[in-house]
Amino acid sequence: MLLSELAEKELIQVKDGTRYGRLADTELLFNPQTGKIQGFELFQKSSSFFQSNKTPRKKEFISWEEIILIGKDRILFNETDSSIETSVYP
């Protein structure tokens, strides 16, 4: 599967069915020494349109190990981690 095909898939958290947009809307984080994908960084969804301009959005991280299934149209994952610092490089 090509990365461009993965980019169009929708991210869905299995625990509560929250939609996180498309994979293309995330930042891919990988280890440059090994070439392994560490996960994906994304901004937390705001609860309303008006809040998005007033409050800063938190970054969230989807670890590669949290991905359960890569389907035809969707990527299902367990949970995100908003407390992790995204500098995963040594």
Beta strands, then each sheet from edge to edge (+ up, - down):
strand 1: 10-13
strand 2: 19-22
strand 3: 27-30
strand 4: 37-43
strand 5: 59-63
strand 6: 67-70
strand 7: 74-77
sheet 1: 2+ 1- 7- 6+
sheet 2: 3+ 4- 5+
end
